[in-house]
Amino acid sequence: KYIFSTGLFGKNLNSVIKKYKIDILNLHWVNHGMVNINSLKLIQIPIVWTIRDAWVFTGGCHFLFECNNYQYGCGKCPQLNSSKEKDLSRYIFNNKKKNISSIKKIKFVAISNFLKQKAIKSPLLKNEVDVIPNIVNFSDFQPKDKITSKKKLGLDKKMKTILFQNNSGESWKGTDAVSEIKKNLSRDFQFISFGNGEGHKNVKNFGYIDNYKELSLIYSATDLFVFLSEQEPFGKVLFEAAWCGAKVASFENGGTSEYYK
């Protein structure tokens, strides 16, 4: 149901380090066969590993939800529907532990306090975690007048506009809740979304947005951005939308709760 990665396949980065004469290696999201964890112990330069979700300190899961097995070395993984202590998640966890402990110089940096508090409970990382939050360069965004923005996007300027993210195949992003919200709201609202999902009935989806100008226009036309992610490590889009004049609403979970403190 949710993304699960082994870290057993991918590149050995030493050739890249040598080619570009790299002094410090900053790892971010290294899954989908990008980096083989077994190769990291061969790296001689200092590594800074940015923790963007839970995968770094678990036996394969990217999102924890209600599971705390990672605190005890994984096994009996609910995402694998496993009832065995010695399952794939335990193997991956032990393999990470062996390789991470062999790295000569490494520092872990979480993008939120939420992630740090989860990470330090893992035998993989313990207390060796700092926090450097995601940042938003607000000069990239150009807030516009709301009525003008709605007109440019072909929206009814008299109706309140509610914005969703549209992430296909990522159920933890809350896409299943969109239909329920629409059903329970009056017809005085118009619904829009952005993202590469399949879309929803009577929701105008602007697709994948790859430039700040268009994204600023969508945010500016929005009266309320409803952020439905079940467990978000940070959520930069909340900052972006608020900067462009939209009100935002989210679950008080994960890194998003740090916005309100």
C-alpha positions in Angstrom: 0.0 0.0 0.0 2.9 2.4 0.8 6.3 2.8 -0.6 9.0 0.4 0.6 12.6 0.4 -0.5 15.5 -2.0 0.1 18.6 0.1 -0.7 20.3 -3.0 -2.1 20.6 -1.8 -5.7 22.1 1.3 -7.3 25.3 3.2 -7.9 28.6 3.1 -6.2 29.3 6.9 -5.9 33.1 6.7 -5.7 33.4 7.2 -9.4 31.3 10.4 -9.3 33.3 11.6 -6.2 36.5 11.1 -8.1 35.3 12.7 -11.4 34.0 15.9 -9.8 36.6 16.1 -7.0 33.9 16.2 -4.3 34.9 17.2 -0.8 31.7 16.6 1.0 28.8 14.3 -0.1 25.3 15.4 0.7 22.8 12.5 0.4 19.1 13.3 0.2 16.5 10.8 -1.2 18.6 7.9 -2.6 16.0 5.3 -3.4 14.5 3.7 -6.6 17.9 2.1 -7.2 19.9 5.4 -7.0 22.5 4.4 -4.4 23.5 1.0 -3.1 23.8 1.2 0.7 26.5 -1.4 0.7 28.8 1.0 -1.2 28.6 3.8 1.3 31.3 2.3 3.6 33.8 2.6 0.8 33.4 6.4 0.7 36.4 8.2 2.2 35.1 11.8 2.3 32.6 13.2 4.9 28.9 12.5 4.3 26.0 14.7 5.3 22.8 12.7 5.0 19.6 14.8 4.9 16.7 12.8 6.4 13.6 13.6 4.2 11.4 10.8 5.4 11.7 7.8 7.7 13.5 5.5 5.4 17.0 6.3 6.6 16.3 4.9 10.1 13.9 2.0 9.3 14.0 -1.4 7.6 12.5 -0.2 4.4 9.5 2.0 5.3 9.3 5.6 4.3 6.3 6.5 6.6 5.8 5.1 10.1 2.2 5.9 10.8 1.4 3.8 14.0 4.4 1.4 13.7 7.2 1.6 16.2 9.0 -1.7 15.2 12.0 0.4 13.9 12.8 1.2 17.5 13.6 -2.5 18.0 15.4 -3.3 14.7 12.2 -4.0 12.7 10.7 -7.4 11.9 7.1 -8.4 11.8 6.7 -5.6 9.3 3.0 -4.5 8.9 3.7 -3.0 5.5 5.0 -6.4 4.3 2.1 -8.2 6.0 4.8 -10.2 7.8 4.4 -12.2 11.0 8.0 -13.2 11.2 10.7 -11.5 13.3 13.4 -12.3 10.7 11.8 -10.9 7.6 13.0 -8.6 4.9 12.6 -5.5 7.0 14.9 -7.0 9.7 17.5 -7.9 7.0 17.5 -4.4 5.6 17.7 -2.8 9.0 20.7 -5.0 10.0 22.3 -4.3 6.6 22.0 -0.6 7.1 23.3 -0.8 10.7 26.4 -2.7 9.5 27.1 -0.3 6.6 26.3 3.0 8.4 28.5 2.1 11.4 31.4 1.4 8.9 31.2 4.9 7.4 34.2 6.9 8.6 32.6 10.4 8.7 28.9 10.9 8.6 26.3 13.4 10.0 22.5 13.1 9.9 20.3 16.1 9.4 16.5 16.0 9.7 14.3 18.5 7.9 12.0 18.9 10.9 11.9 18.3 14.6 9.2 15.7 14.1 11.6 13.6 12.0 14.5 14.1 14.5 12.4 12.9 17.4 11.5 9.8 15.4 15.0 9.2 14.1 16.8 9.3 17.5 14.7 6.4 18.7 16.2 4.2 16.1 19.2 2.0 16.9 20.6 3.1 13.5 21.0 6.8 14.4 20.5 7.2 18.1 21.3 10.8 19.1 23.5 11.7 16.1 20.8 13.9 14.4 20.6 17.7 13.9 17.8 19.7 12.3 18.0 22.1 9.3 14.5 22.9 8.2 13.5 23.1 4.5 13.6 26.6 3.3 11.4 28.6 0.9 12.9 31.3 -1.2 10.0 33.7 -1.2 11.5 35.9 -3.9 10.6 33.1 -6.3 6.9 33.6 -5.7 4.9 36.6 -6.9 1.6 36.9 -5.1 -1.2 38.4 -7.3 -4.6 39.9 -6.7 -7.1 37.1 -6.0 -9.8 38.2 -8.4 -7.3 38.8 -11.2 -5.7 35.4 -10.6 -9.1 33.6 -10.7 -9.9 35.3 -14.0 -6.6 34.4 -15.6 -7.2 30.7 -14.6 -10.7 30.7 -16.0 -12.3 30.4 -12.5 -15.5 32.1 -11.2 -14.2 35.1 -9.4 -17.3 35.2 -7.2 -16.9 31.7 -5.8 -14.6 30.6 -3.0 -11.8 28.4 -4.4 -10.4 25.3 -2.5 -7.1 23.9 -3.6 -5.9 20.2 -3.2 -2.8 18.4 -4.1 -3.4 15.6 -6.7 -0.9 12.8 -6.1 -1.8 9.6 -7.9 -0.6 6.4 -6.2 0.3 8.1 -3.0 -2.6 7.3 -0.7 -0.9 8.8 2.3 -1.2 12.2 0.6 -5.0 12.1 1.3 -6.3 11.9 -2.2 -9.1 9.5 -1.1 -10.5 12.2 1.2 -11.0 14.7 -1.6 -14.3 13.2 -2.7 -15.6 13.1 0.9 -14.8 16.7 1.4 -16.5 17.7 -1.9 -19.6 15.7 -1.0 -20.0 17.5 2.4 -19.5 21.0 1.2 -22.1 23.2 -0.4 -22.1 24.1 -4.1 -20.8 27.6 -3.3 -17.2 26.4 -3.7 -15.1 25.6 -6.8 -12.3 23.0 -6.5 -8.9 23.1 -8.1 -5.8 21.0 -7.8 -2.2 20.6 -9.1 -0.1 17.4 -9.4 0.3 14.5 -11.7 -2.6 12.3 -10.4 -5.6 11.1 -12.4 -7.8 14.0 -11.1 -11.2 14.1 -9.5 -14.7 14.7 -10.9 -15.5 18.4 -10.9 -12.0 19.4 -9.8 -10.0 21.5 -12.3 -6.5 20.0 -12.2 -3.6 22.1 -13.6 -1.3 19.1 -13.7 2.4 19.1 -12.8 3.6 22.6 -12.3 7.3 23.2 -13.0 7.6 27.0 -12.7 7.1 29.5 -9.9 5.1 32.0 -11.9 2.3 29.5 -12.6 2.4 28.1 -9.1 2.2 31.6 -7.7 -0.9 32.3 -9.8 -2.7 29.1 -8.6 -1.9 29.9 -4.9 -3.0 33.5 -5.4 -6.4 32.4 -6.8 -6.9 30.0 -3.8 -9.0 31.0 -0.8 -8.3 27.8 1.1 -5.5 25.2 0.5 -6.5 21.9 2.1 -3.4 19.8 2.8 -4.5 16.2 3.4 -1.2 14.3 3.9 -1.5 11.7 6.7 2.1 12.1 7.8 4.2 14.8 6.2 7.8 15.2 7.2 7.7 19.0 6.4 5.3 20.3 3.8 6.9 23.3 2.0 3.7 23.9 0.0 2.0 25.3 3.1 4.5 28.1 3.4 4.3 28.8 -0.4 0.5 29.0 -0.4 0.3 31.2 2.7 2.8 33.6 1.2 0.6 34.0 -1.8 -2.4 34.9 0.3 -4.2 31.5 0.7 -5.4 30.2 4.0 -4.2 26.7 4.8 -5.6 23.8 6.7 -3.9 20.5 7.5 -3.9 17.7 9.9 -1.8 18.4 13.0 0.6 15.6 12.3 4.2 15.2 11.3 6.2 18.2 10.4 3.2 20.3 9.4 2.3 20.9 13.1 5.6 22.8 13.4 4.1 25.6 11.3 1.7 26.6 14.0 4.2 26.9 16.9 
